[in-house]
Amino acid sequence: MFLKNAIFLISLSLFLSAPLFGQSTSEEAKKLQRPKDSGITDYDEFKNSSFNLLQELLKTDDNYAKIKTDINGYAEGTRDATVANIKGDYGKLKKLKKSTEVMDDKVKSLSSEGEELLKNASRVKPVTKVKAATSNTKKSIKAVDYSKSMMSEITTEVTEDMEMLSGKLADLGEEIEEE
């Protein structure tokens, strides 16, 4: 009887926790709620910058998913692998990659700013705002961390797709013209 109960409890806990482990970074990031302003300008600006960047990356991820659907269409046979289509998709990926490079600079800047703000949060005046400033900064750092992870994932996938499209063009006797 004890063994049956133990197996049941283990199975139940694995079943209930499975959705937690199977979520992508973007799915987790979408759940993160932007906190209310703390009333301390530097902390509120950091929070807004962090969450604005995260929203921008979520939009970029959505845009990439649309492009990826087109790219997958070549393998699935639902999209013609013409030079024009492939070059068009390559151009979209190139723009997307450039935008993530700009966002990467923002992530680096926000990462160091967040650490500094968190370190100084205990010195916020008035003292009644310390808790809100600390809590908001921790959530904002989490948003920056999600942004960093998403950026890494998107950049890796985009680079792989660009290489694949270059190969498809080479198979068609074409090359990508670099600027």
WONORJO-V957489 format. One record per helix or strand of 3 or more residues. SS is the DSSP state (helix for helix, strand for strand). FROM is the first residue (numbers start at 1). TO is the last residue. Records with the same first field share a line. If there is no record, write none. Layout:
SS->FROM-TO, FROM-TO
//
This chain:
helix->2-21, 25-31, 41-76, 83-123, 127-171
//
